[in-house]
Every structure is written in structure tokens, then in C-alpha cells.
Amino acid sequence: MRFGDYLKNKRRQKNITQEDLARALGVSSVFIHQLETGKVDAPSLERCNQIADILEVTIDELRNVAKKERLRRFMEREGITEDDFEVLTEGERTLIKLYRSLDEDSRRDFGGMVYMLLRHSQDEGVQEILEEFMKCA
């Protein structure tokens, strides 16, 4: 479900108008309309927290819908299709989940350890991937 549709459905379930939601968030009703019609990106995580409080939905649910919408829009802008992705192994999914659960300092340390382990690899493919990893880490 797109974020705009989700927001509109939840807002209507609570009998809240676009104007009421806008006033509670301190934004214009035009912004709420743009969110609901997909004319602007899904809101920030901070704004999601505010919306979740007002609409009395779980923060995790609202954030997940917003994240998926931002990812979908990014993929559209970049011309990326789902077919462009390789299927991850169970081990790769577990490693990604572990990495995402780390705090900022631990992620930095993790990145440093990966770099230290792989920096002397003779495989050019590994070196290219390592360079990309270091840009993102």
C-alpha cells in the first residue's frame, strides 16, 4: 500500500479532516493533500512519530509504510526494478539484520573490521566491493 493511501485511510478511520491533521502537525493542508496524493515523498521518521500519535497507530507500522514508499520512489527515479535485485541467501539476510541492529559506533567499528580483513585481498572484485562498502559505511 502506498503511503498516501495508508494515511488517508487511517485519517478517515479517525474522522480527522486534512485540515485537522495539518493543524495538529503545524503544516499546511496542501502538504497533507500532497502526502495523500503522492506528490511529495513520505515524511521523515520524526514526522511519522507525530502522525502516529495523532492517528493512534503504531509508530513501527507508520514508519515501515513510509520507508517502503521512500524506497519505491527512489527505485522509480533511478529506474531500478525488482528484477534488478539478486535473491539474498539466508546468511546474507541475517548479516544485514545484524548490521542494522547495531548502534552508530558499533557500525563504524564493524566497517573498520571488514576493511581490515579484506583490504589486502588480491581479488579485484572484492576490492571494488570493499571500496563501495567504505563509501556507504
C-alpha positions as CSV (number, residue, x, y, z in Angstrom):
1,M,0.0,0.0,0.0
2,R,1.3,3.5,-0.9
3,F,1.9,5.9,2.0
4,G,-0.7,8.4,0.8
5,D,-3.5,5.7,0.7
6,Y,-2.4,4.5,4.1
7,L,-2.5,8.0,5.6
8,K,-5.9,8.8,4.0
9,N,-7.4,5.5,5.3
10,K,-6.1,6.0,8.8
11,R,-7.1,9.6,8.9
12,R,-10.7,8.8,7.7
13,Q,-11.0,6.0,10.2
14,K,-10.4,8.5,13.0
15,N,-12.8,11.1,11.4
16,I,-10.0,13.6,11.1
17,T,-10.0,16.1,8.2
18,Q,-6.9,17.0,6.2
19,E,-7.2,20.5,7.8
20,D,-7.4,19.0,11.4
21,L,-4.3,16.8,10.7
22,A,-2.4,19.7,9.2
23,R,-3.2,21.9,12.2
24,A,-2.1,19.3,14.7
25,L,1.2,18.8,12.8
26,G,1.8,22.5,12.2
27,V,1.8,22.2,8.4
28,S,-0.5,23.3,5.6
29,S,-3.5,21.3,4.5
30,V,-1.9,21.4,1.0
31,F,1.0,19.4,2.4
32,I,-1.3,16.8,3.7
33,H,-3.1,16.6,0.4
34,Q,0.3,16.2,-1.4
35,L,1.2,13.4,1.0
36,E,-2.0,11.6,0.3
37,T,-1.8,12.0,-3.5
38,G,1.9,11.1,-3.6
39,K,3.1,14.4,-4.9
40,V,5.7,14.6,-2.2
41,D,7.9,11.9,-0.6
42,A,6.7,10.1,2.5
43,P,7.6,12.1,5.7
44,S,10.6,11.9,7.8
45,L,10.8,9.4,10.7
46,E,10.3,12.3,13.1
47,R,7.2,13.5,11.3
48,C,6.0,9.8,11.2
49,N,6.2,9.8,15.0
50,Q,3.9,12.8,15.2
51,I,1.4,11.4,12.7
52,A,1.3,8.1,14.6
53,D,0.5,9.8,17.8
54,I,-2.3,11.8,16.2
55,L,-3.8,8.9,14.3
56,E,-3.2,6.5,17.2
57,V,-1.4,3.9,15.1
58,T,1.8,2.2,16.0
59,I,5.0,4.1,15.1
60,D,6.6,0.9,13.6
61,E,3.6,0.4,11.3
62,L,3.6,4.0,10.0
63,R,7.4,4.1,9.7
64,N,7.5,0.9,7.7
65,V,4.9,2.2,5.3
66,A,6.9,5.4,4.9
67,K,10.2,3.6,4.4
68,K,8.7,1.4,1.7
69,E,7.2,4.4,0.0
70,R,10.6,6.3,0.0
71,L,12.3,3.2,-1.3
72,R,9.7,2.7,-4.1
73,R,10.1,6.3,-5.2
74,F,13.9,6.1,-5.1
75,M,13.7,2.9,-7.3
76,E,11.4,4.7,-9.8
77,R,13.7,7.7,-10.0
78,E,16.7,5.5,-10.6
79,G,15.0,3.2,-13.0
80,I,15.6,0.2,-10.7
81,T,13.1,-2.7,-10.9
82,E,12.7,-5.6,-8.5
83,D,14.2,-7.9,-11.2
84,D,17.5,-6.0,-10.8
85,F,18.0,-7.5,-7.3
86,E,19.6,-10.8,-6.7
87,V,18.0,-13.1,-4.2
88,L,19.8,-12.9,-0.9
89,T,20.8,-16.1,0.9
90,E,19.6,-16.7,4.5
91,G,23.1,-15.9,5.8
92,E,23.2,-12.6,3.9
93,R,19.8,-11.6,5.2
94,T,20.9,-12.5,8.8
95,L,24.1,-10.4,8.4
96,I,22.1,-7.4,7.1
97,K,19.7,-7.7,10.0
98,L,22.5,-7.9,12.5
99,Y,24.2,-4.8,10.9
100,R,21.0,-2.8,11.1
101,S,20.6,-3.7,14.7
102,L,23.9,-2.1,15.7
103,D,24.3,1.4,17.1
104,E,26.3,4.0,15.2
105,D,29.6,3.3,17.0
106,S,29.3,-0.4,16.5
107,R,28.5,0.0,12.8
108,R,31.7,2.2,12.4
109,D,33.7,-0.5,14.3
110,F,32.2,-3.2,12.1
111,G,33.0,-1.3,9.0
112,G,36.6,-0.9,10.2
113,M,36.9,-4.6,10.9
114,V,35.6,-5.5,7.4
115,Y,38.0,-3.1,5.8
116,M,41.0,-4.6,7.9
117,L,40.0,-8.1,6.9
118,L,39.6,-7.5,3.2
119,R,42.0,-4.6,2.3
120,H,44.8,-6.9,1.2
121,S,42.7,-9.2,-0.9
122,Q,44.2,-9.8,-4.4
123,D,40.7,-10.3,-5.9
124,E,39.8,-7.1,-7.8
125,G,36.1,-7.8,-7.4
126,V,36.5,-7.9,-3.7
127,Q,38.4,-4.6,-3.8
128,E,35.7,-2.9,-5.8
129,I,33.0,-4.1,-3.4
130,L,35.1,-3.0,-0.4
131,E,35.5,0.5,-1.9
132,E,31.7,0.7,-2.3
133,F,31.2,-0.6,1.2
134,M,33.5,2.0,2.7
135,K,31.7,4.8,0.8
136,C,28.4,3.6,2.4
137,A,29.7,2.7,5.9
